[in-house]
Amino acid sequence: MLLARLFRAFLHSGAVTVIDAHGRRHECDSGVPGPRAAIRLHDPVLHRRLVVNPTMAVGEAYMEGTLTIEDGTLYDFLDVCTRNLEHLLDIPAYAASNRLFILLRWLAQFNPVGRSKKNVAHHYDLSEQLYDLFLDTDRQYSCAYFREPGQPLEEAQQDKKRHIAAKLLMNRPGLRVLDIGCGWGGLGLYLAAETGARVTGITLSEEQLKVARERARRAGLADRVNFELCDYRNQGGNFDRIVSVGMFEHVGVPQFKDFFAKIHDLLADDGIALLHSIGRSDGPGTTNPWIRKYIFPGGYCPALSEVLPVVERSRLFVTDIEILRLHYAETLRAWSERFAGNRGEVAALYDERFCRMWEFYLAGAELSFRNEGQMVFQMQMARRQDAVPLRRDYIYEWERSTEARSNSAA
């Protein structure tokens, strides 16, 4: 079987057993300790599709139920695959197709205003009940900040907001803050309530906008927090602080120049900006085609080598960079556990196919951080070199004092 030969060619650790559509077993064992799993194929068409286009066909087959897990779990199977995926490029045909995808990635990442809104709606305008079933109560749909192993997700997401606020140097009330890609408004509401900031949050998701505005009203912050449906390219004004969390992955390399030029133009002379984004530690690449088609159309997680040159040309100073390595893996693990615990409710909202799609997404995303070099970077920028203190102590001092105030208030 050609598929079994493919597994044997790129497996350098772990093992996979393939039970083909005719019931025949094919043992593919690298001989090196690692995760093990067995899969069953229910459609003979997969014998060829999984060889021709594995990075797309595996996810589609699992969604449709024509590939099922016979032994182990979906996580185990994807763990084997992601640990060995780099060796797929040792096979000339796959190396050539990967080079072609890299050449064409600019087309996939071309995100003019209209296309950006459509891409955002694809993922973020789903039922708001869905996100309540696996996110924390503040609906933070981005990497949490785990100060210690096993920390509850609610605490880790609160610590993420506190960590970001500390880097923004929220040192006086009334600071004008722009939150680009504000989501359901959690960070903007935190900054307003904790620091007295006046926040403008912008999103392209009509569902998120509706929820964010209602949350501001209920919190009694509508006079200090304003949420708008707006593309960053159309935003005007002048801001003391600019923050963007989990939105830059939707910008696309062709638009990087416009993005950072806009930050420069909107930022006050002594202002501070913070960009929190998924990135890749192994250099420029392409978005997994299954993720691009079904989860985040137009999305791309860049390497810092693609970002920093554009920042430099935008006349912004990079004043701090922090790499969060496995924080998102732990965040995704928590989301997966919550999703599994509420799977019946998700199926009632959508269907089994949707459940399998999101199981594949959450497990695959977690393993991309554990096995494939995905990471999160927080990049602090300013128009002036003296906009932030010379030492990083101010970050941790602000976190400690704010946490102490929160604990005493509780």
Protein Blocks (a to p, Z undefined) as FASTA:
>chain_A
ZZlmmmmmmmcgdjdddddfkopacdddehiacdddddddfbfklmmmmmmmmmlmmmmm
mmnopaccfbhcfklmmmmmmmmmmmmmmpmklmmmmmmmmmmmmmmmmccfklmmmmmm
mmmmgcfklmmmmpcfkopabddddfbghiafklmmmmmmmmmmmmnopabghiacddeh
jlnolmmmmmmmmnopacddddfbfklmmmmmmmmmmnopmmmcccddddfklpgcjdfb
dcdehklmmnopmlmmmmmmmmmmmpcfkbccdddddddfebpadddfklmmmmmgoiac
ddfklmmmmmmmnopacfbdcddfklmmmmmmmmmmmmmmmmmmmmmmmmmklmmmmmmm
mmmmmmmmmmnopacddddddfbfklpcfbfklmmmmmmmmmmmmmmmZZ
